[in-house]
C-alpha cells in the first residue's frame, strides 16, 4: 500500500472513530463545548475535535518522518566515513593489488579479437 493511501486511510479512520465515539463520550461525561459564549451542537464539537486530532496526527507523522530521515542520514554518514577510513588506511594494499592485477592479467592480441 502506498504512503498516500495509508495516510488517507489513517485520516479517515481517525475521523470515523472520533465521530462514532465522540457523541457517546460527550454524552457520557456530559461535556458541553462553548465558543464565544454559545453552546456548540455536538456534531460541530466532534468535528472540531476531529480536525484537531487530524492536525495532531499530521504533526506526529512529520516528526516521525524527520526523525527517521535523520537516522538514515546519520547512518549513511557513519558508513561512508568508515569506508573512507578503510580506503585511507589500506590504499597502499589496494594500489599494489591493482598494479599486480594489471601486470598479470591475460592480454588479448588483435589477432584473437578479430577472428576469435
PDB file as gemmi writes it, atoms N, CA and C in Angstrom:
CRYST1    1.000    1.000    1.000  90.00  90.00  90.00 P 1                      
ATOM      1  N   UNK A   1       0.854  -1.165   0.000  1.00  0.00           N  
ATOM      2  CA  UNK A   1       0.000   0.000   0.000  1.00  0.00           C  
ATOM      3  C   UNK A   1       0.904   1.233   0.000  1.00  0.00           C  
ATOM      4  N   UNK A   2       0.548   2.189  -0.770  1.00  0.00           N  
ATOM      5  CA  UNK A   2       1.385   3.378  -0.869  1.00  0.00           C  
ATOM      6  C   UNK A   2       1.224   4.255   0.373  1.00  0.00           C  
ATOM      7  N   UNK A   3       2.180   5.146   0.514  1.00  0.00           N  
ATOM      8  CA  UNK A   3       2.170   6.041   1.674  1.00  0.00           C  
ATOM      9  C   UNK A   3       0.936   6.935   1.671  1.00  0.00           C  
ATOM     10  N   UNK A   4       0.574   7.447   0.485  1.00  0.00           N  
ATOM     11  CA  UNK A   4      -0.564   8.367   0.411  1.00  0.00           C  
ATOM     12  C   UNK A   4      -1.866   7.649   0.758  1.00  0.00           C  
ATOM     13  N   UNK A   5      -2.034   6.404   0.282  1.00  0.00           N  
ATOM     14  CA  UNK A   5      -3.244   5.646   0.623  1.00  0.00           C  
ATOM     15  C   UNK A   5      -3.297   5.371   2.119  1.00  0.00           C  
ATOM     16  N   UNK A   6      -2.155   5.021   2.692  1.00  0.00           N  
ATOM     17  CA  UNK A   6      -2.114   4.760   4.131  1.00  0.00           C  
ATOM     18  C   UNK A   6      -2.459   6.013   4.925  1.00  0.00           C  
ATOM     19  N   UNK A   7      -1.944   7.145   4.473  1.00  0.00           N  
ATOM     20  CA  UNK A   7      -2.241   8.405   5.154  1.00  0.00           C  
ATOM     21  C   UNK A   7      -3.730   8.730   5.071  1.00  0.00           C  
ATOM     22  N   UNK A   8      -4.319   8.568   3.892  1.00  0.00           N  
ATOM     23  CA  UNK A   8      -5.756   8.833   3.747  1.00  0.00           C  
ATOM     24  C   UNK A   8      -6.591   7.887   4.605  1.00  0.00           C  
ATOM     25  N   UNK A   9      -6.215   6.601   4.649  1.00  0.00           N  
ATOM     26  CA  UNK A   9      -6.948   5.658   5.492  1.00  0.00           C  
ATOM     27  C   UNK A   9      -6.801   6.011   6.972  1.00  0.00           C  
ATOM     28  N   UNK A  10      -5.619   6.450   7.381  1.00  0.00           N  
ATOM     29  CA  UNK A  10      -5.426   6.846   8.779  1.00  0.00           C  
ATOM     30  C   UNK A  10      -6.281   8.063   9.123  1.00  0.00           C  
ATOM     31  N   UNK A  11      -6.342   9.030   8.212  1.00  0.00           N  
ATOM     32  CA  UNK A  11      -7.167  10.224   8.446  1.00  0.00           C  
ATOM     33  C   UNK A  11      -8.646   9.841   8.495  1.00  0.00           C  
ATOM     34  N   UNK A  12      -9.092   8.990   7.568  1.00  0.00           N  
ATOM     35  CA  UNK A  12     -10.493   8.561   7.547  1.00  0.00           C  
ATOM     36  C   UNK A  12     -10.837   7.789   8.823  1.00  0.00           C  
ATOM     37  N   UNK A  13      -9.944   6.883   9.244  1.00  0.00           N  
ATOM     38  CA  UNK A  13     -10.202   6.113  10.462  1.00  0.00           C  
ATOM     39  C   UNK A  13     -10.262   7.029  11.681  1.00  0.00           C  
ATOM     40  N   UNK A  14      -9.395   8.022  11.717  1.00  0.00           N  
ATOM     41  CA  UNK A  14      -9.406   8.970  12.838  1.00  0.00           C  
ATOM     42  C   UNK A  14     -10.710   9.752  12.872  1.00  0.00           C  
ATOM     43  N   UNK A  15     -11.130  10.233  11.710  1.00  0.00           N  
ATOM     44  CA  UNK A  15     -12.393  10.980  11.657  1.00  0.00           C  
ATOM     45  C   UNK A  15     -13.576  10.103  12.041  1.00  0.00           C  
ATOM     46  N   UNK A  16     -13.609   8.872  11.533  1.00  0.00           N  
ATOM     47  CA  UNK A  16     -14.731   7.984  11.827  1.00  0.00           C  
ATOM     48  C   UNK A  16     -14.782   7.622  13.301  1.00  0.00           C  
ATOM     49  N   UNK A  17     -13.627   7.255  13.868  1.00  0.00           N  
ATOM     50  CA  UNK A  17     -13.621   6.886  15.281  1.00  0.00           C  
ATOM     51  C   UNK A  17     -13.957   8.077  16.168  1.00  0.00           C  
ATOM     52  N   UNK A  18     -13.487   9.251  15.787  1.00  0.00           N  
ATOM     53  CA  UNK A  18     -13.821  10.439  16.570  1.00  0.00           C  
ATOM     54  C   UNK A  18     -15.316  10.721  16.503  1.00  0.00           C  
ATOM     55  N   UNK A  19     -15.899  10.553  15.315  1.00  0.00           N  
ATOM     56  CA  UNK A  19     -17.335  10.803  15.179  1.00  0.00           C  
ATOM     57  C   UNK A  19     -18.137   9.729  15.910  1.00  0.00           C  
ATOM     58  N   UNK A  20     -17.765   8.453  15.712  1.00  0.00           N  
ATOM     59  CA  UNK A  20     -18.543   7.363  16.297  1.00  0.00           C  
ATOM     60  C   UNK A  20     -18.455   7.357  17.821  1.00  0.00           C  
ATOM     61  N   UNK A  21     -17.267   7.581  18.323  1.00  0.00           N  
ATOM     62  CA  UNK A  21     -17.092   7.551  19.774  1.00  0.00           C  
ATOM     63  C   UNK A  21     -17.304   8.913  20.425  1.00  0.00           C  
ATOM     64  N   UNK A  22     -17.280   9.971  19.612  1.00  0.00           N  
ATOM     65  CA  UNK A  22     -17.363  11.317  20.155  1.00  0.00           C  
ATOM     66  C   UNK A  22     -18.690  11.638  20.803  1.00  0.00           C  
ATOM     67  N   UNK A  23     -19.771  11.271  20.149  1.00  0.00           N  
ATOM     68  CA  UNK A  23     -21.105  11.596  20.693  1.00  0.00           C  
ATOM     69  C   UNK A  23     -21.330  10.863  22.009  1.00  0.00           C  
ATOM     70  N   UNK A  24     -21.007   9.573  22.042  1.00  0.00           N  
ATOM     71  CA  UNK A  24     -21.196   8.831  23.291  1.00  0.00           C  
ATOM     72  C   UNK A  24     -20.273   9.351  24.385  1.00  0.00           C  
ATOM     73  N   UNK A  25     -19.063   9.769  24.020  1.00  0.00           N  
ATOM     74  CA  UNK A  25     -18.130  10.322  25.007  1.00  0.00           C  
ATOM     75  C   UNK A  25     -18.656  11.647  25.560  1.00  0.00           C  
ATOM     76  N   UNK A  26     -19.178  12.507  24.662  1.00  0.00           N  
ATOM     77  CA  UNK A  26     -19.725  13.784  25.125  1.00  0.00           C  
ATOM     78  C   UNK A  26     -20.942  13.576  26.018  1.00  0.00           C  
ATOM     79  N   UNK A  27     -21.774  12.616  25.669  1.00  0.00           N  
ATOM     80  CA  UNK A  27     -22.962  12.358  26.488  1.00  0.00           C  
ATOM     81  C   UNK A  27     -22.599  11.672  27.799  1.00  0.00           C  
ATOM     82  N   UNK A  28     -21.630  10.762  27.755  1.00  0.00           N  
ATOM     83  CA  UNK A  28     -21.248  10.024  28.955  1.00  0.00           C  
ATOM     84  C   UNK A  28     -20.657  10.953  30.010  1.00  0.00           C  
ATOM     85  N   UNK A  29     -19.796  11.849  29.582  1.00  0.00           N  
ATOM     86  CA  UNK A  29     -19.145  12.751  30.525  1.00  0.00           C  
ATOM     87  C   UNK A  29     -19.869  14.080  30.671  1.00  0.00           C  
ATOM     88  N   UNK A  30     -20.970  14.243  29.950  1.00  0.00           N  
ATOM     89  CA  UNK A  30     -21.782  15.458  29.994  1.00  0.00           C  
ATOM     90  C   UNK A  30     -20.917  16.700  29.746  1.00  0.00           C  
ATOM     91  N   UNK A  31     -20.228  16.665  28.582  1.00  0.00           N  
ATOM     92  CA  UNK A  31     -19.339  17.765  28.205  1.00  0.00           C  
ATOM     93  C   UNK A  31     -20.076  18.688  27.246  1.00  0.00           C  
ATOM     94  N   UNK A  32     -19.993  19.967  27.493  1.00  0.00           N  
ATOM     95  CA  UNK A  32     -20.540  20.967  26.587  1.00  0.00           C  
ATOM     96  C   UNK A  32     -19.410  21.858  26.113  1.00  0.00           C  
ATOM     97  N   UNK A  33     -19.385  22.112  24.808  1.00  0.00           N  
ATOM     98  CA  UNK A  33     -18.331  22.940  24.225  1.00  0.00           C  
ATOM     99  C   UNK A  33     -18.940  24.295  23.888  1.00  0.00           C  
ATOM    100  N   UNK A  34     -18.316  25.352  24.379  1.00  0.00           N  
ATOM    101  CA  UNK A  34     -18.775  26.717  24.143  1.00  0.00           C  
ATOM    102  C   UNK A  34     -17.736  27.475  23.328  1.00  0.00           C  
ATOM    103  N   UNK A  35     -18.212  28.249  22.365  1.00  0.00           N  
ATOM    104  CA  UNK A  35     -17.357  29.170  21.613  1.00  0.00           C  
ATOM    105  C   UNK A  35     -18.048  30.513  21.594  1.00  0.00           C  
ATOM    106  N   UNK A  36     -17.343  31.529  22.007  1.00  0.00           N  
ATOM    107  CA  UNK A  36     -17.894  32.877  22.091  1.00  0.00           C  
ATOM    108  C   UNK A  36     -19.166  32.919  22.922  1.00  0.00           C  
ATOM    109  N   UNK A  37     -19.197  32.146  23.973  1.00  0.00           N  
ATOM    110  CA  UNK A  37     -20.343  32.132  24.865  1.00  0.00           C  
ATOM    111  C   UNK A  37     -21.539  31.374  24.320  1.00  0.00           C  
ATOM    112  N   UNK A  38     -21.416  30.732  23.179  1.00  0.00           N  
ATOM    113  CA  UNK A  38     -22.512  29.964  22.583  1.00  0.00           C  
ATOM    114  C   UNK A  38     -22.227  28.488  22.703  1.00  0.00           C  
ATOM    115  N   UNK A  39     -23.268  27.732  23.015  1.00  0.00           N  
ATOM    116  CA  UNK A  39     -23.136  26.282  23.080  1.00  0.00           C  
ATOM    117  C   UNK A  39     -23.056  25.726  21.663  1.00  0.00           C  
ATOM    118  N   UNK A  40     -22.052  24.944  21.409  1.00  0.00           N  
ATOM    119  CA  UNK A  40     -21.896  24.332  20.082  1.00  0.00           C  
ATOM    120  C   UNK A  40     -22.599  22.987  20.109  1.00  0.00           C  
ATOM    121  N   UNK A  41     -23.322  22.713  19.034  1.00  0.00           N  
ATOM    122  CA  UNK A  41     -24.015  21.429  18.966  1.00  0.00           C  
ATOM    123  C   UNK A  41     -22.999  20.298  18.910  1.00  0.00           C  
ATOM    124  N   UNK A  42     -23.380  19.109  19.361  1.00  0.00           N  
ATOM    125  CA  UNK A  42     -22.421  18.006  19.497  1.00  0.00           C  
ATOM    126  C   UNK A  42     -21.687  17.633  18.202  1.00  0.00           C  
ATOM    127  N   UNK A  43     -22.370  17.690  17.072  1.00  0.00           N  
ATOM    128  CA  UNK A  43     -21.736  17.307  15.815  1.00  0.00           C  
ATOM    129  C   UNK A  43     -20.612  18.277  15.458  1.00  0.00           C  
ATOM    130  N   UNK A  44     -20.836  19.568  15.675  1.00  0.00           N  
ATOM    131  CA  UNK A  44     -19.778  20.544  15.415  1.00  0.00           C  
ATOM    132  C   UNK A  44     -18.633  20.383  16.416  1.00  0.00           C  
ATOM    133  N   UNK A  45     -18.950  20.091  17.654  1.00  0.00           N  
ATOM    134  CA  UNK A  45     -17.904  19.874  18.659  1.00  0.00           C  
ATOM    135  C   UNK A  45     -17.042  18.676  18.285  1.00  0.00           C  
ATOM    136  N   UNK A  46     -17.687  17.635  17.805  1.00  0.00           N  
ATOM    137  CA  UNK A  46     -16.935  16.453  17.362  1.00  0.00           C  
ATOM    138  C   UNK A  46     -16.103  16.792  16.138  1.00  0.00           C  
ATOM    139  N   UNK A  47     -16.663  17.588  15.236  1.00  0.00           N  
ATOM    140  CA  UNK A  47     -15.903  17.992  14.049  1.00  0.00           C  
ATOM    141  C   UNK A  47     -14.661  18.784  14.415  1.00  0.00           C  
ATOM    142  N   UNK A  48     -14.810  19.684  15.381  1.00  0.00           N  
ATOM    143  CA  UNK A  48     -13.655  20.471  15.829  1.00  0.00           C  
ATOM    144  C   UNK A  48     -12.604  19.557  16.450  1.00  0.00           C  
ATOM    145  N   UNK A  49     -13.042  18.618  17.271  1.00  0.00           N  
ATOM    146  CA  UNK A  49     -12.076  17.704  17.889  1.00  0.00           C  
ATOM    147  C   UNK A  49     -11.463  16.774  16.848  1.00  0.00           C  
ATOM    148  N   UNK A  50     -12.236  16.388  15.817  1.00  0.00           N  
ATOM    149  CA  UNK A  50     -11.689  15.532  14.758  1.00  0.00           C  
ATOM    150  C   UNK A  50     -10.630  16.273  13.959  1.00  0.00           C  
ATOM    151  N   UNK A  51     -10.883  17.529  13.641  1.00  0.00           N  
ATOM    152  CA  UNK A  51      -9.893  18.325  12.896  1.00  0.00           C  
ATOM    153  C   UNK A  51      -8.635  18.512  13.737  1.00  0.00           C  
ATOM    154  N   UNK A  52      -8.819  18.778  15.021  1.00  0.00           N  
ATOM    155  CA  UNK A  52      -7.658  18.921  15.908  1.00  0.00           C  
ATOM    156  C   UNK A  52      -6.879  17.614  15.988  1.00  0.00           C  
ATOM    157  N   UNK A  53      -7.579  16.491  16.038  1.00  0.00           N  
ATOM    158  CA  UNK A  53      -6.920  15.190  16.087  1.00  0.00           C  
ATOM    159  C   UNK A  53      -6.146  14.917  14.810  1.00  0.00           C  
ATOM    160  N   UNK A  54      -6.730  15.217  13.660  1.00  0.00           N  
ATOM    161  CA  UNK A  54      -6.054  15.012  12.378  1.00  0.00           C  
ATOM    162  C   UNK A  54      -4.808  15.894  12.286  1.00  0.00           C  
ATOM    163  N   UNK A  55      -4.905  17.121  12.745  1.00  0.00           N  
ATOM    164  CA  UNK A  55      -3.742  18.011  12.730  1.00  0.00           C  
ATOM    165  C   UNK A  55      -2.640  17.461  13.627  1.00  0.00           C  
ATOM    166  N   UNK A  56      -3.009  16.950  14.795  1.00  0.00           N  
ATOM    167  CA  UNK A  56      -2.009  16.361  15.687  1.00  0.00           C  
ATOM    168  C   UNK A  56      -1.384  15.103  15.073  1.00  0.00           C  
ATOM    169  N   UNK A  57      -2.175  14.290  14.362  1.00  0.00           N  
ATOM    170  CA  UNK A  57      -1.645  13.097  13.688  1.00  0.00           C  
ATOM    171  C   UNK A  57      -0.662  13.505  12.598  1.00  0.00           C  
ATOM    172  N   UNK A  58      -0.987  14.540  11.829  1.00  0.00           N  
ATOM    173  CA  UNK A  58      -0.084  15.002  10.771  1.00  0.00           C  
ATOM    174  C   UNK A  58       1.213  15.566  11.349  1.00  0.00           C  
ATOM    175  N   UNK A  59       1.110  16.281  12.456  1.00  0.00           N  
ATOM    176  CA  UNK A  59       2.318  16.800  13.105  1.00  0.00           C  
ATOM    177  C   UNK A  59       3.183  15.645  13.614  1.00  0.00           C  
ATOM    178  N   UNK A  60       2.544  14.642  14.223  1.00  0.00           N  
ATOM    179  CA  UNK A  60       3.293  13.475  14.702  1.00  0.00           C  
ATOM    180  C   UNK A  60       3.944  12.732  13.537  1.00  0.00           C  
ATOM    181  N   UNK A  61       3.241  12.627  12.415  1.00  0.00           N  
ATOM    182  CA  UNK A  61       3.799  11.972  11.227  1.00  0.00           C  
ATOM    183  C   UNK A  61       5.010  12.728  10.705  1.00  0.00           C  
ATOM    184  N   UNK A  62       4.927  14.045  10.675  1.00  0.00           N  
ATOM    185  CA  UNK A  62       6.067  14.850  10.221  1.00  0.00           C  
ATOM    186  C   UNK A  62       7.265  14.677  11.147  1.00  0.00           C  
ATOM    187  N   UNK A  63       7.009  14.619  12.443  1.00  0.00           N  
ATOM    188  CA  UNK A  63       8.102  14.431  13.403  1.00  0.00           C  
ATOM    189  C   UNK A  63       8.736  13.057  13.223  1.00  0.00           C  
ATOM    190  N   UNK A  64       7.909  12.039  13.079  1.00  0.00           N  
ATOM    191  CA  UNK A  64       8.432  10.673  12.907  1.00  0.00           C  
ATOM    192  C   UNK A  64       9.252  10.570  11.635  1.00  0.00           C  
ATOM    193  N   UNK A  65       8.740  11.125  10.540  1.00  0.00           N  
ATOM    194  CA  UNK A  65       9.471  11.044   9.280  1.00  0.00           C  
ATOM    195  C   UNK A  65      10.768  11.837   9.334  1.00  0.00           C  
ATOM    196  N   UNK A  66      10.768  12.971   9.992  1.00  0.00           N  
ATOM    197  CA  UNK A  66      12.008  13.743  10.073  1.00  0.00           C  
ATOM    198  C   UNK A  66      13.028  13.034  10.959  1.00  0.00           C  
ATOM    199  N   UNK A  67      12.579  12.405  12.046  1.00  0.00           N  
ATOM    200  CA  UNK A  67      13.492  11.653  12.905  1.00  0.00           C  
ATOM    201  C   UNK A  67      14.030  10.445  12.156  1.00  0.00           C  
ATOM    202  N   UNK A  68      13.168   9.739  11.424  1.00  0.00           N  
ATOM    203  CA  UNK A  68      13.608   8.581  10.644  1.00  0.00           C  
ATOM    204  C   UNK A  68      14.574   9.005   9.545  1.00  0.00           C  
ATOM    205  N   UNK A  69      14.266  10.122   8.887  1.00  0.00           N  
ATOM    206  CA  UNK A  69      15.166  10.636   7.849  1.00  0.00           C  
ATOM    207  C   UNK A  69      16.514  11.029   8.426  1.00  0.00           C  
ATOM    208  N   UNK A  70      16.508  11.640   9.591  1.00  0.00           N  
ATOM    209  CA  UNK A  70      17.766  11.998  10.253  1.00  0.00           C  
ATOM    210  C   UNK A  70      18.554  10.746  10.617  1.00  0.00           C  
ATOM    211  N   UNK A  71      17.857   9.714  11.081  1.00  0.00           N  
ATOM    212  CA  UNK A  71      18.520   8.459  11.425  1.00  0.00           C  
ATOM    213  C   UNK A  71      19.176   7.827  10.201  1.00  0.00           C  
ATOM    214  N   UNK A  72      18.478   7.816   9.072  1.00  0.00           N  
ATOM    215  CA  UNK A  72      19.041   7.262   7.835  1.00  0.00           C  
ATOM    216  C   UNK A  72      20.237   8.095   7.386  1.00  0.00           C  
ATOM    217  N   UNK A  73      20.117   9.407   7.453  1.00  0.00           N  
ATOM    218  CA  UNK A  73      21.212  10.290   7.049  1.00  0.00           C  
ATOM    219  C   UNK A  73      22.449  10.077   7.914  1.00  0.00           C  
ATOM    220  N   UNK A  74      22.266  10.002   9.215  1.00  0.00           N  
ATOM    221  CA  UNK A  74      23.398   9.784  10.127  1.00  0.00           C  
ATOM    222  C   UNK A  74      24.019   8.413   9.893  1.00  0.00           C  
ATOM    223  N   UNK A  75      23.189   7.400   9.636  1.00  0.00           N  
ATOM    224  CA  UNK A  75      23.710   6.061   9.349  1.00  0.00           C  
ATOM    225  C   UNK A  75      24.554   6.060   8.084  1.00  0.00           C  
ATOM    226  N   UNK A  76      24.073   6.743   7.038  1.00  0.00           N  
ATOM    227  CA  UNK A  76      24.854   6.826   5.804  1.00  0.00           C  
ATOM    228  C   UNK A  76      26.157   7.587   6.022  1.00  0.00           C  
ATOM    229  N   UNK A  77      26.135   8.636   6.825  1.00  0.00           N  
ATOM    230  CA  UNK A  77      27.367   9.364   7.139  1.00  0.00           C  
ATOM    231  C   UNK A  77      28.373   8.475   7.863  1.00  0.00           C  
ATOM    232  N   UNK A  78      27.904   7.697   8.805  1.00  0.00           N  
ATOM    233  CA  UNK A  78      28.801   6.811   9.555  1.00  0.00           C  
ATOM    234  C   UNK A  78      29.387   5.744   8.638  1.00  0.00           C  
ATOM    235  N   UNK A  79      28.543   5.131   7.801  1.00  0.00           N  
ATOM    236  CA  UNK A  79      29.039   4.099   6.881  1.00  0.00           C  
ATOM    237  C   UNK A  79      30.038   4.660   5.879  1.00  0.00           C  
ATOM    238  N   UNK A  80      29.757   5.841   5.346  1.00  0.00           N  
ATOM    239  CA  UNK A  80      30.691   6.429   4.380  1.00  0.00           C  
ATOM    240  C   UNK A  80      31.999   6.835   5.058  1.00  0.00           C  
ATOM    241  N   UNK A  81      31.942   7.305   6.298  1.00  0.00           N  
ATOM    242  CA  UNK A  81      33.184   7.660   6.991  1.00  0.00           C  
ATOM    243  C   UNK A  81      34.012   6.418   7.287  1.00  0.00           C  
ATOM    244  N   UNK A  82      33.367   5.316   7.648  1.00  0.00           N  
ATOM    245  CA  UNK A  82      34.096   4.062   7.861  1.00  0.00           C  
ATOM    246  C   UNK A  82      34.734   3.599   6.549  1.00  0.00           C  
ATOM    247  N   UNK A  83      34.008   3.715   5.437  1.00  0.00           N  
ATOM    248  CA  UNK A  83      34.556   3.330   4.136  1.00  0.00           C  
ATOM    249  C   UNK A  83      35.748   4.214   3.765  1.00  0.00           C  
ATOM    250  N   UNK A  84      35.656   5.511   4.001  1.00  0.00           N  
ATOM    251  CA  UNK A  84      36.772   6.407   3.688  1.00  0.00           C  
ATOM    252  C   UNK A  84      37.989   6.126   4.562  1.00  0.00           C  
ATOM    253  N   UNK A  85      37.773   5.812   5.834  1.00  0.00           N  
ATOM    254  CA  UNK A  85      38.886   5.460   6.708  1.00  0.00           C  
ATOM    255  C   UNK A  85      39.532   4.161   6.237  1.00  0.00           C  
ATOM    256  N   UNK A  86      38.710   3.185   5.842  1.00  0.00           N  
ATOM    257  CA  UNK A  86      39.256   1.923   5.354  1.00  0.00           C  
ATOM    258  C   UNK A  86      40.072   2.132   4.089  1.00  0.00           C  
ATOM    259  N   UNK A  87      39.575   2.949   3.183  1.00  0.00           N  
ATOM    260  CA  UNK A  87      40.341   3.245   1.957  1.00  0.00           C  
ATOM    261  C   UNK A  87      41.602   4.017   2.307  1.00  0.00           C  
ATOM    262  N   UNK A  88      41.515   4.954   3.225  1.00  0.00           N  
ATOM    263  CA  UNK A  88      42.682   5.733   3.631  1.00  0.00           C  
ATOM    264  C   UNK A  88      43.758   4.888   4.282  1.00  0.00           C  
ATOM    265  N   UNK A  89      43.371   3.886   5.047  1.00  0.00           N  
ATOM    266  CA  UNK A  89      44.339   3.038   5.732  1.00  0.00           C  
ATOM    267  C   UNK A  89      44.929   2.008   4.774  1.00  0.00           C  
ATOM    268  N   UNK A  90      44.085   1.426   3.941  1.00  0.00           N  
ATOM    269  CA  UNK A  90      44.522   0.314   3.094  1.00  0.00           C  
ATOM    270  C   UNK A  90      44.822   0.724   1.655  1.00  0.00           C  
ATOM    271  N   UNK A  91      45.020   2.023   1.359  1.00  0.00           N  
ATOM    272  CA  UNK A  91      45.241   2.415  -0.031  1.00  0.00           C  
ATOM    273  C   UNK A  91      46.531   1.841  -0.611  1.00  0.00           C  
ATOM    274  N   UNK A  92      47.603   1.669   0.160  1.00  0.00           N  
ATOM    275  CA  UNK A  92      48.778   1.044  -0.459  1.00  0.00           C  
ATOM    276  C   UNK A  92      48.528  -0.406  -0.873  1.00  0.00           C  
ATOM    277  N   UNK A  93      47.781  -1.124  -0.052  1.00  0.00           N  
ATOM    278  CA  UNK A  93      47.452  -2.517  -0.385  1.00  0.00           C  
ATOM    279  C   UNK A  93      46.567  -2.557  -1.625  1.00  0.00           C  
ATOM    280  N   UNK A  94      45.574  -1.666  -1.685  1.00  0.00           N  
ATOM    281  CA  UNK A  94      44.696  -1.620  -2.853  1.00  0.00           C  
ATOM    282  C   UNK A  94      45.458  -1.232  -4.111  1.00  0.00           C  
ATOM    283  N   UNK A  95      46.372  -0.285  -3.997  1.00  0.00           N  
ATOM    284  CA  UNK A  95      47.190   0.127  -5.136  1.00  0.00           C  
ATOM    285  C   UNK A  95      48.067  -1.022  -5.621  1.00  0.00           C  
ATOM    286  N   UNK A  96      48.693  -1.742  -4.691  1.00  0.00           N  
ATOM    287  CA  UNK A  96      49.528  -2.883  -5.066  1.00  0.00           C  
ATOM    288  C   UNK A  96      48.682  -3.970  -5.729  1.00  0.00           C  
ATOM    289  N   UNK A  97      47.475  -4.219  -5.225  1.00  0.00           N  
ATOM    290  CA  UNK A  97      46.603  -5.229  -5.815  1.00  0.00           C  
ATOM    291  C   UNK A  97      46.199  -4.847  -7.232  1.00  0.00           C  
ATOM    292  N   UNK A  98      45.905  -3.571  -7.469  1.00  0.00           N  
ATOM    293  CA  UNK A  98      45.539  -3.124  -8.814  1.00  0.00           C  
ATOM    294  C   UNK A  98      46.727  -3.242  -9.762  1.00  0.00           C  
ATOM    295  N   UNK A  99      47.913  -2.876  -9.301  1.00  0.00           N  
ATOM    296  CA  UNK A  99      49.117  -2.990 -10.147  1.00  0.00           C  
ATOM    297  C   UNK A  99      49.397  -4.449 -10.481  1.00  0.00           C  
ATOM    298  N   UNK A 100      49.310  -5.339  -9.495  1.00  0.00           N  
ATOM    299  CA  UNK A 100      49.529  -6.769  -9.750  1.00  0.00           C  
ATOM    300  C   UNK A 100      48.492  -7.294 -10.732  1.00  0.00           C  
ATOM    301  N   UNK A 101      47.247  -6.894 -10.570  1.00  0.00           N  
ATOM    302  CA  UNK A 101      46.199  -7.349 -11.486  1.00  0.00           C  
ATOM    303  C   UNK A 101      46.470  -6.852 -12.908  1.00  0.00           C  
ATOM    304  N   UNK A 102      46.884  -5.595 -13.046  1.00  0.00           N  
ATOM    305  CA  UNK A 102      47.167  -5.048 -14.374  1.00  0.00           C  
ATOM    306  C   UNK A 102      48.354  -5.747 -15.024  1.00  0.00           C  
ATOM    307  N   UNK A 103      49.365  -6.119 -14.247  1.00  0.00           N  
ATOM    308  CA  UNK A 103      50.563  -6.752 -14.806  1.00  0.00           C  
ATOM    309  C   UNK A 103      50.300  -8.211 -15.166  1.00  0.00           C  
ATOM    310  N   UNK A 104      49.546  -8.915 -14.357  1.00  0.00           N  
ATOM    311  CA  UNK A 104      49.390 -10.362 -14.547  1.00  0.00           C  
ATOM    312  C   UNK A 104      48.152 -10.767 -15.329  1.00  0.00           C  
ATOM    313  N   UNK A 105      47.295  -9.874 -15.699  1.00  0.00           N  
ATOM    314  CA  UNK A 105      46.073 -10.274 -16.419  1.00  0.00           C  
ATOM    315  C   UNK A 105      46.424 -10.772 -17.820  1.00  0.00           C  
ATOM    316  N   UNK A 106      45.542 -11.579 -18.392  1.00  0.00           N  
ATOM    317  CA  UNK A 106      45.755 -12.118 -19.739  1.00  0.00           C  
ATOM    318  C   UNK A 106      45.536 -11.005 -20.746  1.00  0.00           C  
ATOM    319  N   UNK A 107      46.526 -10.826 -21.614  1.00  0.00           N  
ATOM    320  CA  UNK A 107      46.394  -9.790 -22.627  1.00  0.00           C  
ATOM    321  C   UNK A 107      45.857 -10.419 -23.893  1.00  0.00           C  
ATOM    322  N   UNK A 108      44.905  -9.754 -24.511  1.00  0.00           N  
ATOM    323  CA  UNK A 108      44.276 -10.249 -25.726  1.00  0.00           C  
ATOM    324  C   UNK A 108      44.953  -9.559 -26.905  1.00  0.00           C  
ATOM    325  N   UNK A 109      45.398 -10.351 -27.866  1.00  0.00           N  
ATOM    326  CA  UNK A 109      46.047  -9.770 -29.046  1.00  0.00           C  
ATOM    327  C   UNK A 109      45.003  -9.365 -30.059  1.00  0.00           C  
ATOM    328  N   UNK A 110      45.404  -8.552 -31.011  1.00  0.00           N  
ATOM    329  CA  UNK A 110      44.475  -8.105 -32.045  1.00  0.00           C  
ATOM    330  C   UNK A 110      44.009  -9.258 -32.894  1.00  0.00           C  
ATOM    331  N   UNK A 111      44.892 -10.224 -33.148  1.00  0.00           N  
ATOM    332  CA  UNK A 111      44.546 -11.359 -33.976  1.00  0.00           C  
ATOM    333  C   UNK A 111      43.408 -12.162 -33.351  1.00  0.00           C  
ATOM    334  N   UNK A 112      43.460 -12.369 -32.046  1.00  0.00           N  
ATOM    335  CA  UNK A 112      42.427 -13.144 -31.356  1.00  0.00           C  
ATOM    336  C   UNK A 112      41.093 -12.398 -31.343  1.00  0.00           C  
ATOM    337  N   UNK A 113      41.124 -11.076 -31.233  1.00  0.00           N  
ATOM    338  CA  UNK A 113      39.874 -10.337 -31.174  1.00  0.00           C  
ATOM    339  C   UNK A 113      39.217 -10.252 -32.541  1.00  0.00           C  
ATOM    340  N   UNK A 114      40.007 -10.298 -33.632  1.00  0.00           N  
ATOM    341  CA  UNK A 114      39.400 -10.207 -34.954  1.00  0.00           C  
ATOM    342  C   UNK A 114      38.688 -11.508 -35.322  1.00  0.00           C  
ATOM    343  N   UNK A 115      39.327 -12.631 -35.039  1.00  0.00           N  
ATOM    344  CA  UNK A 115      38.809 -13.902 -35.528  1.00  0.00           C  
ATOM    345  C   UNK A 115      38.213 -14.767 -34.426  1.00  0.00           C  
ATOM    346  N   UNK A 116      38.422 -14.415 -33.258  1.00  0.00           N  
ATOM    347  CA  UNK A 116      38.031 -15.318 -32.199  1.00  0.00           C  
ATOM    348  C   UNK A 116      36.862 -14.850 -31.460  1.00  0.00           C  
TER     349      UNK A 116                                                      
END                                                                             
